[in-house]
Amino acid sequence: MFDNLTNRLSGVIKTLRGQARLTEANIQDALREVRMALLEADVALPVVKDFIAHVKERAQGQEVLASLTPGQAVIGIVHQEMARLMGGQNAALNFTTLPPAVILMAGLQGAGKTTTSAKLAKYLREQMKKKVLLASCDVYRPAAMEQLRALAQQIETDYFSAEAGQSPEQIALAARDYADKHFHDVLIIDTAGRLAIDEAMMAEIQRLHEVLKPIETLFVVDAMQGQDAVNTAKAFSEALPLTGVVLTKLDGDARGGAALSVRQVTGKPIKFAGVGEKVGGLEAFHPERMASRILGMGDVLSLIEEAHRGVDQEEAVKLAKKMKSGKSFDLEDFKAQLQQMKKMGGVAALMDKLPAQMGQAAAGMADDKSINRIEGIINSMTPGERRNPALLKASRKRRIAAGAGVQVQEVNRLLNQFEQTQKMMKMVAKGGMAKMMRGMKGMLPGM
């Protein structure tokens, strides 16, 4: 996500940090680079002009001139203005209505409305403890209703089945009536999309809005469309009283221009960001955190929240007690930690939230494929070998490599990684997190 933009802006930040004092000339040079980086990232031209004007005005003001570290003060301004561009702060969903609170999903075909409807249902059920009902009003796309039914079954959420021959408005009203009678807190309505904006599509969704009177009307837009995403968002915001935007496929867009433009163009907040195909891949959109990620500073807060949701608390307590009692961290524990990482979305999801320098260093250590390979190697060991890796001599290594379908070098690499992790765990047990971070400096170059 935002790879190209992050790399360009990281270079600008590095140059600014190296300036002993800032002049109008070097601020101008830095802002020229920022402008080019934003335009390359497919950010709308009016948005770029507004952003640069705000940064320039503040960068030449007293708050920077009076700063002991003017370069860092400018970086702070760029961060604040980027967060402002995307809405300033997280905009939560509005539930101040008698249940069921109706959420209407709008957008073009292929933007990911159906998957996002299921992701949102899972998010509301798990994060906000809401009883959710899913319903589809897409009577045109083959198997659209079946897709949402299958997703609802997968996330163990109620689904409203429409009768054959019903119109979208009839389905919507029947779904709301069902949600009301069965005490659902939230009703999420998935609507039909088209390959392009047309009058029939807009008229239909306007009628749905009129009969349902939703508390939230969310526009789902594919972040990979760049400027097209912004133009589509503008057309929908003119036709419907949108309350927010959901950006999908954000992990697949190295440019990220849509995220920086859509808020400014529509005037509506980005409420969620969809990442990956899995039904758990939906994040509340925090502009200030996203600005940090774009500038290569990482998003540690989101990483901590993700860890809190994804980590098995019982397993974590069990491991902590084991380490405290003096027992060593073994390969079974190592495998359990890898499985926890997979629950949190895998290595790619974690690296995206780490500061750029640390993320690049850590990304070299493992990826999702190598994690699966490591699991395969550990599974090829006997319980005794997992508990006591010292037993693993040449002949055993050859047997394990053959069982896992890898070279012996891969087994040796795993054992080296395990030894490094074991040392870190010993540091945590003896001296806490600060000592562990000092120890990691040797393992992760650039930290």
Secondary structure, 3 states (H helix, E strand, C coil): CCHHHHHHHHHHHHHHHCCCCCCHHHHHHHHHHHHHHHHHCCCCHHHHHHHHHHHHHHHCCHHHHCCCCHHHHHHHHHHHHHHHHCCCCCCCCCCCCCCCEEEEEECCCCCCHHHHHHHHHHHHHHHCCCCEEEEECCCCCCCHHHHHHHHHHHCCCEEECCCCCCCHHHHHHHHHHHHHHCCCCEEEEECCCCCCCCHHHHHHHHHHHHHHCCCEEEEEEEHHHCHHHHHHHHHHHHHCCCCEEEEECHHHCCCCHHHHHHHHHHCCCEEEEECCCCCCCEEECCHHHHHHHHCCCCCHHHHHHHHHHHCCHHHHHHHHHHHHCCCCCCHHHHHHHHHHHHHCCHHHHHHCCCCHHHHHHHHCCCCHHHHHHHHHHHHCCCHHHHHCHHHCCHHHHHHHHHHHCCCHHHHHHHHHHHHHHHHHHHHHHHHHHHHHHHHHHHHCCCC
